Amino acid sequence: MNSEFTGKTVIITGASAGVGAACARAFAAQKANLVLSARGQEGLDRIADELSPQCSVLTVAMDVANSEQCMELLAKAEAKFGHVDVLVNNAGMHNRGDLEKLDPADVGAMVDINMRAPLILSCAAIPYLRRAGSGSIVMVGSLAGMSPLQGAATYSGTKAGLRAFAYALADEVRESGITVGVVSPGPIDTGFIMSEIDNVEDIVFSQPMSSAESVADAILSIARGEQTEVTMPASSGKLVTLSYLFPRLRRYVRPKLYAKGRKNKDKYRNRNA
């Protein structure tokens, strides 16, 4: 087994379920030291009980929107394991619907969790990674951050900002031994969208669904410094790039993508019935 993360300390936010939990399992298989954070202690305890036979696990119930708690997360990780080597900014929030129908407080919360928290954690993590001698920072973005998605204006905006931040920071620390990258998936077969399937824009389901495990594999690839961005699936990444560069094309194909997405959504509903 490739064990390049053996003994490395990996911090994962939003780690109690979905992509975060899959990511924790992937790093646990490589014998990393895990620092898992999420809002709820109960969910963290479940994943910790599962993975503790494989590796050392520290759980920290916290709110990433709280800057002081972000600082404490890094300090607790270093105090427990002596070093911090990888930061995975995975925690996310999506209040769905057209902007005018949303509570402004919910818009602010999306900005705080999806964008402000990863920027603050990344900034605060750099001294820790320098003390460790090297390391990596991974952002979990979205294809919505590569091409605007109606019904998800704030979410698209935060993920676009996170992607731009990842590229800029990667250049800033390129000579330091620290790598930075972003995973930009389309729809993922987790509760993040499947538990709210009726509220998810039909167009989301026009793209192939990724598994949480495949996204976790991409996160490990970024953590190894193999590339700066992974789009998932690759074909969808090309499509959203074209739609961003040519807005008229996006508007032209949108009705077709909505129709395809509605059909796929019905299939997913029937599968879960």
Stockholm file with secondary structure:
# STOCKHOLM 1.0

chainA/1-273         MNSEFTGKTVIITGASAGVGAACARAFAAQKANLVLSARGQEGLDRIADELSPQCSVLTVAMDVANSEQCMELLAKAEAKFGHVDVLVNNAGMHNRGDLEKLDPADVGAMVDINMRAPLILSCAAIPYLRRAGSGSIVMVGSLAGMSPLQGAATYSGTKAGLRAFAYALADEVRESGITVGVVSPGPIDTGFIMSEIDNVEDIVFSQPMSSAESVADAILSIARGEQTEVTMPASSGKLVTLSYLFPRLRRYVRPKLYAKGRKNKDKYRNRNA
#=GR chainA/1-273 SS CCCTTTTCEEEEESTTSHHHHHHHHHHHTTTCEEEEEESCHHHHHHHHHHHTTTSCEEEEECCTTCHHHHHHHHHHHHHHHSCCCEEEECCCCCCCSCGGGSCHHHHHHHHIIIIIHHHHHHHHHHHHHHHHTCEEEEEECCGGGTSCCTTCHHHHHHHHHHHHHHHHHHHHTGGGTEEEEEEEESCBSSHHHHTTGGGSCGGGGGSCCBCHHHHHHHHHHHHTTSCSEEEESHHHHHHHHHHHHCHHHHHHHHHHHHHHHHHHHHHHHHHHC
#=GC SS_cons         CCCTTTTCEEEEESTTSHHHHHHHHHHHTTTCEEEEEESCHHHHHHHHHHHTTTSCEEEEECCTTCHHHHHHHHHHHHHHHSCCCEEEECCCCCCCSCGGGSCHHHHHHHHIIIIIHHHHHHHHHHHHHHHHTCEEEEEECCGGGTSCCTTCHHHHHHHHHHHHHHHHHHHHTGGGTEEEEEEEESCBSSHHHHTTGGGSCGGGGGSCCBCHHHHHHHHHHHHTTSCSEEEESHHHHHHHHHHHHCHHHHHHHHHHHHHHHHHHHHHHHHHHC
//
